Amino acid sequence: QVQLVESGGGLVQAGGSLRLSCVASGIIFNIDAMGWYRQAPGKQRELVATITYGGSTNYADSVKGRFTISRDNAKNTAYLQMNSLKPEDTAIYYCNAKRWSALSYDYWGQGTQVTVSS
Protein backbone atom coordinates (compact mmCIF):
# COMPACT_ATOMS: atom_id res chain seq x y z
CA GLN A 1 0.00 0.00 0.00
CA VAL A 2 1.35 3.38 -1.01
CA GLN A 3 1.65 6.05 1.62
CA LEU A 4 2.96 9.60 1.54
CA VAL A 5 3.66 10.96 4.99
CA GLU A 6 4.43 14.62 5.51
CA SER A 7 6.10 16.11 8.56
CA GLY A 8 7.70 19.33 9.69
CA GLY A 9 4.74 21.68 9.74
CA GLY A 10 3.98 23.95 12.66
CA LEU A 11 3.60 27.49 13.89
CA VAL A 12 6.29 30.03 13.11
CA GLN A 13 6.62 33.81 13.19
CA ALA A 14 6.87 35.81 10.02
CA GLY A 15 10.43 35.76 8.74
CA GLY A 16 11.09 32.35 10.20
CA SER A 17 11.86 29.02 8.56
CA LEU A 18 10.43 25.53 8.42
CA ARG A 19 11.52 22.36 6.64
CA LEU A 20 8.89 19.94 5.43
CA SER A 21 9.62 16.30 4.65
CA CYS A 22 7.61 13.78 2.67
CA VAL A 23 8.40 10.08 2.72
CA ALA A 24 6.81 7.82 0.12
CA SER A 25 6.53 4.16 1.03
CA GLY A 26 5.17 1.18 -0.84
CA ILE A 27 6.16 2.58 -4.24
CA ILE A 28 8.00 0.12 -6.45
CA PHE A 29 8.55 2.04 -9.67
CA ASN A 30 10.51 5.30 -9.89
CA ILE A 31 8.64 8.48 -9.02
CA ASP A 32 8.86 10.82 -12.02
CA ALA A 33 8.06 13.92 -9.97
CA MET A 34 7.47 14.85 -6.38
CA GLY A 35 5.83 18.09 -5.43
CA TRP A 36 4.42 20.27 -2.74
CA TYR A 37 1.03 21.92 -3.02
CA ARG A 38 -0.87 24.02 -0.52
CA GLN A 39 -4.42 24.96 0.25
CA ALA A 40 -5.37 27.95 2.35
CA PRO A 41 -8.85 28.30 3.90
CA GLY A 42 -11.41 29.21 1.26
CA LYS A 43 -8.93 28.85 -1.58
CA GLN A 44 -8.13 26.21 -4.15
CA ARG A 45 -5.13 23.95 -3.85
CA GLU A 46 -2.14 25.48 -5.63
CA LEU A 47 1.27 24.34 -6.72
CA VAL A 48 4.19 25.38 -4.54
CA ALA A 49 7.11 23.49 -6.06
CA THR A 50 7.90 20.32 -7.96
CA ILE A 51 11.06 18.35 -8.66
CA THR A 52 11.63 15.63 -11.21
CA TYR A 53 13.60 12.43 -10.79
CA GLY A 54 16.48 14.14 -12.58
CA GLY A 55 16.38 17.16 -10.32
CA SER A 56 14.62 19.75 -12.47
CA THR A 57 12.60 22.11 -10.32
CA ASN A 58 9.61 24.38 -10.78
CA TYR A 59 8.33 26.98 -8.32
CA ALA A 60 5.30 29.16 -7.91
CA ASP A 61 6.22 32.81 -8.41
CA SER A 62 5.07 33.59 -4.87
CA VAL A 63 7.75 31.36 -3.31
CA LYS A 64 10.69 31.80 -5.69
CA GLY A 65 13.81 32.82 -3.84
CA ARG A 66 12.35 31.79 -0.48
CA PHE A 67 11.53 28.08 -0.82
CA THR A 68 13.79 25.27 -2.00
CA ILE A 69 12.61 21.82 -2.99
CA SER A 70 14.93 18.82 -2.97
CA ARG A 71 14.65 15.05 -3.02
CA ASP A 72 16.51 11.90 -2.16
CA ASN A 73 15.58 9.36 -4.84
CA ALA A 74 17.08 6.44 -2.94
CA LYS A 75 14.82 7.21 0.02
CA ASN A 76 11.74 8.29 -1.98
CA THR A 77 11.78 11.44 0.10
CA ALA A 78 11.16 15.06 -0.82
CA TYR A 79 11.91 18.15 1.22
CA LEU A 80 10.72 21.73 1.17
CA GLN A 81 12.93 24.28 2.88
CA MET A 82 10.86 27.37 3.55
CA ASN A 83 12.63 30.58 4.52
CA SER A 84 11.41 34.14 5.04
CA LEU A 85 7.93 32.87 5.71
CA LYS A 86 5.00 35.24 5.39
CA PRO A 87 1.51 35.09 6.89
CA GLU A 88 0.16 34.43 3.38
CA ASP A 89 2.12 31.16 3.35
CA THR A 90 -0.29 29.82 5.97
CA ALA A 91 -1.96 26.71 4.54
CA ILE A 92 -2.12 22.97 4.63
CA TYR A 93 0.82 21.67 2.63
CA TYR A 94 0.35 18.45 0.67
CA CYS A 95 2.96 16.17 -0.81
CA ASN A 96 2.40 14.60 -4.23
CA ALA A 97 4.13 11.79 -6.10
CA LYS A 98 3.52 11.22 -9.79
CA ARG A 99 4.61 8.76 -12.40
CA TRP A 100 3.52 9.49 -15.94
CA SER A 101 5.40 6.73 -17.75
CA ALA A 102 4.38 3.05 -17.76
CA LEU A 103 2.30 2.00 -14.74
CA SER A 104 1.45 5.61 -13.98
CA TYR A 105 0.15 6.84 -10.64
CA ASP A 106 -0.70 10.01 -8.75
CA TYR A 107 -0.58 9.88 -4.96
CA TRP A 108 -1.23 12.48 -2.27
CA GLY A 109 -0.31 12.77 1.36
CA GLN A 110 -2.74 13.83 4.07
CA GLY A 111 -1.15 17.23 4.54
CA THR A 112 0.68 19.14 7.23
CA GLN A 113 -0.42 22.48 8.64
CA VAL A 114 1.87 25.48 8.32
CA THR A 115 0.84 28.60 10.21
CA VAL A 116 2.81 31.85 9.98
CA SER A 117 1.95 34.52 12.52
CA SER A 118 2.50 38.20 11.87
Residue pairs with C-beta under 8 A, 6 or more apart in sequence:
1 26
2 24
2 25
2 26
2 27
2 97
2 105
2 107
3 24
3 25
3 26
3 109
4 22
4 23
4 24
4 95
4 96
4 97
4 107
4 108
4 109
4 110
5 22
5 23
5 25
5 109
5 110
6 20
6 21
6 22
6 93
6 94
6 95
6 109
6 110
6 111
6 112
7 20
7 21
7 22
7 23
7 112
8 18
8 19
8 20
8 21
8 80
8 112
9 18
9 20
9 93
9 112
9 113
9 114
10 18
10 113
10 114
10 115
11 115
11 116
11 117
12 18
12 85
12 114
12 115
12 116
12 117
13 116
13 117
14 85
14 86
14 87
14 116
14 117
14 118
15 84
15 85
16 85
16 116
17 81
17 82
17 83
17 84
17 85
18 82
18 85
18 114
19 79
19 80
19 81
19 82
20 36
20 79
20 80
20 82
20 93
20 95
20 112
20 114
21 77
21 78
21 79
22 34
22 36
22 77
22 78
22 79
22 80
22 95
22 97
22 109
23 75
23 76
23 77
24 31
24 34
24 76
24 77
24 78
24 95
24 97
24 107
25 76
27 76
27 97
27 105
27 107
29 99
29 102
29 103
30 53
30 73
30 99
31 53
31 73
31 76
31 97
31 98
31 99
32 52
32 53
32 98
32 99
32 100
32 101
33 50
33 51
33 52
33 53
33 96
33 97
33 98
33 100
34 50
34 51
34 69
34 71
34 78
34 95
34 96
34 97
34 98
35 47
35 48
35 49
35 50
35 51
35 69
35 78
35 95
35 96
35 98
36 48
36 49
36 50
36 69
36 78
36 80
36 93
36 94
36 95
36 96
37 45
37 46
37 47
37 48
37 93
37 94
37 96
38 45
38 46
38 48
38 89
38 91
38 92
38 93
38 94
38 114
39 45
39 46
39 91
39 92
39 94
39 111
40 88
40 90
40 91
40 92
43 91
45 94
46 60
47 58
47 60
48 59
48 60
48 63
48 67
48 69
48 80
48 93
49 57
49 58
49 59
49 60
49 63
49 67
49 68
49 69
49 80
50 57
50 58
50 69
50 96
51 57
51 58
51 69
51 70
51 71
51 78
53 73
55 71
57 69
59 67
59 69
62 88
63 82
63 89
66 82
66 83
66 84
66 85
67 80
67 81
67 82
67 83
68 80
68 81
68 83
69 78
69 79
69 80
69 81
70 78
70 79
70 81
71 77
71 78
71 79
72 78
72 79
76 97
78 95
80 93
82 89
82 114
85 114
85 116
86 116
87 116
87 117
87 118
88 116
89 114
89 116
90 114
90 115
90 116
91 113
91 114
92 111
92 112
92 113
92 114
93 111
93 112
93 113
93 114
94 108
94 109
94 110
94 111
95 108
95 109
96 106
96 107
96 108
96 109
97 105
97 106
97 107
98 104
98 105
98 106
98 107
99 105
99 106
